Each structure stands twice: as C-alpha cells, then as structure tokens.
Amino acid sequence: MHRLNAWLRRHPMVVDSAWALVVLLLGLLSDFSDSDRQLYGGLAFSLAIAALMVVRRRYPDLAAAGGTALGLGQLVLNVTPGASAIGYLVFAYTGAAFGSRWASRLVLAVGLVAGPLTLWRFDNSGDPVPDDPSPPPGPSTWQLVFVAVLMSTPFVLCWAWGRLTRVRGAYLIELEDRAARLERERDAQSKVAVAAERARIARELHDVVAHNVSVMIVQADGAAYVLDNSPQQAKEALSTIAATGRQALVEMRRLLGVLRTSETAEEYVPQPGVEELPELLEQVRTAGLPVDFATSGEPRELPRGLELTVYRIVQEALTNVRKHGGPGARARVAVDFGDRDLEVLVEDDGRGTTAEQLDGGAEGPGHGLIGMRERVGMVSGSLDIGPRPGGGFRIRAVLPLKAAG
C-alpha cells in the first residue's frame, strides 16, 4: 500500500485522470436528461472540464484560466451547468494551491461572483407559468442575496483549502530543507571532530616516535663512547638501539594516513601509558568518583603508541562516567594482559544511557567516543560500547599485541 501511494504521488496525472473520468460520467448522466440544445452544449463543456482536470497539476495556470473561460462561456451561451460543474470547484482549489499569484487571485474573484452571475443567468423562479397569465411572486432581495452568497461559498471554501495546501506544502519544504541543512552541518561537525582527533593523535604519535629516536641517539653516543673500553656495554646499547628502532618503525607505519593539520612546537617527551594509570585513577578519585582498578595476566613492556591508546581510552571513559553517571556512581577499570591481546574494560553502575553517551545529549555527538574509535582503529583493535547489564555503561577495547613481539 505504501509503495502504491508513493507511485501515485510520483504520477499525479493518473489520479487526476481518474477523477476527471468520474466528473465526466456524472456530467453525461445529467446532460442526457436535457433538451437537444442543452445536450450537445453540456457534452462539449463536460469534455472540456474533464480535459482540464487531467492536466490541472501540470499546468495549474492553464486550468485556472481555462476553467474561468468555460464558466463565462456557459453564461454567454446559456448552457445550464450540470453535474460536471463540480470541476469548477476543482479549478478554484488548483489555482490557489498550485497556480501563480495571478491565477490564485483570478479564481478567488471568479468564485466570489460565480453565485450572483449564475443566479442572475439561470434563475427562472419569476418566469410566468403556461396557462397562468398572472406571474408568480418572485423571491425577495434578501432571499436572492442569501442564495447568491450560498452558491459562492463552495468556491471560496475550495480556494481557502487550496491556500492552506500551498502554505502547508511550503512549510514541509522548509522543514525538509532545514533537516537537510542540519544533517549537512552534523556531518561537517563530525568530520571536523574526526579531523581534530586525528591531528591530536598524529601529534602524540609524532612525540612517541621522536622520543624513540632521541633514545636511539643517546644510546648510539654512549656506545661510541664505551666501544673501546667496554665492548659488552656497547653491545647492549646497540641491542637497545635496534629494539627502539623497530618500535619507532612500527609507530611510523601507524602514522601513515593520519593527516596532521597543524604544526606544534611541543617538547618531545614520553606520553602517559599503563604505568601512569594509578595516578590517573587517583586524580579521578580525588574529584569524587570511586574507581576500582585491577590487572590480570603478566604485565610487560608495550609499544608507546599502544600504551598511550590504553591511557586515553581509560581517561575518556572515566570522563564520560563523571558526566553521565550521576551522583553515587562507581566505576571499575580492568586491564588484562593476554598472550595475544590486551583487553581494557571500563564500566560503571550509574544512570548513563546509550543515547546520552553516544549522542552527547544536547551538545551533539560525543567527540571523545569518536577519538576512542580512531585510536583503536590505529592499532587494528576492536571497540565495544554499550549499556551494561543491570544498569550503567560499559566500554571494552581489545588491542592486539603483535607489535609488542
């Protein structure tokens, strides 16, 4: 049914043709009951009205002008209106709803005078009756005015309905334009947020790589200094240089494809990692949010980019808990060092919902969660965000440890 309605909206002439056929049949039934002169005249006007009804929405101005001409033609030729005169009401609606400004004004003016003109032309109430020389008493002036107004009322109502349809259509178009504009703005804001987050990630990865290169330089200088006196220390320094170089190469490969939009002159210092998580949790506890922390598995050294990803995920997740968890909320952070993956779990028992945290409430989409997805994607991991059974919210990130080997 929905597909049929959509097809009919795309093909309005089909609907108009069906209504034109109905009006034509009604006109034919009423015309065949008249005299020969009225019969041929009524058929001609019925066919013309039906033809204009078929094209009324494609050519609304033509329908309004043509309907006016047909109405005046019936008055001049003294062809009594039949059932097909319903089409004149349709033309009044069409001119107001779809026509130009002049067409709307034309059908309104014609509709106002339609009643008086029709009454003046086709009123036979005062004509003498055959075999009765005395003329019957005619209607009073007030009765004529009342009947004329009553006959014009349908035309005015159809014109008003057409104007309402035009206003409603313009309002819907404005709403659609506004929705499309808001959607474009939302997409633009999301792209800006992603670009800003990628720029921040690029800066942080740049700092990590720069730190590794600095370590390599220091180790190389030390190896050159002790090469003659302590070959064993020089060998250890060279091993450290090799390991640091491999790690820097991994970080550089992750950096490819991330566009850095702004240059900074920040000092090249190591970024926070898993070892700094207790300090972060202590800061959160000081701010009033109780947090439990647990680790499992065998902790080991990780690439700086991976440690930074873990730190930022926990930091952003706890920020969301403070924003959306509500009073009395508690959080739990768990880090599991597996053989192949590192799992980070942050969950709370607050009142935060999926819609609030994912959409960001009235402030728009959450840019923090966008950053989480970007960071996890950089290390080829997976991120699961959603409500927690029993209430609250859960963020679970699984990060591969292949680079650590």
Secondary structure, DSSP 8 states (H G I E B T S, - for coil): -HHHHHHHHH-HHHHHHHHHHHHHHHHHHHHTTS-HHHHHHHHHHHHHHHHHHHTTTTSHHHHHHHHHHHHHHHHHHT----GGGHHHHHHHHHHHHTS-HHHHHHHHHHHHHHHHHHHHHH--TTS--TT--S------HHHHHHHHHHHHHHHHHHHHHHHHHHHHHHHHHHHHHHHHHHHHHHHHHHHHHHHHHHHHHHHHHHHHHHHHHHHHHHHHHHHHHHTTT-HHHHHHHHHHHHHHHHHHHHHHHHHTT----S-----------GGGHHHHHHHHHHTT--EEEEEEE------HHHHHHHHHHHHHHHHHHHHHS-TT--EEEEEEE-SSEEEEEEEE-SS--HHHHHH-GGG-S-HHHHHHHHHHHHTT-EEEEEE-TTSSEEEEEEEE-GGG-
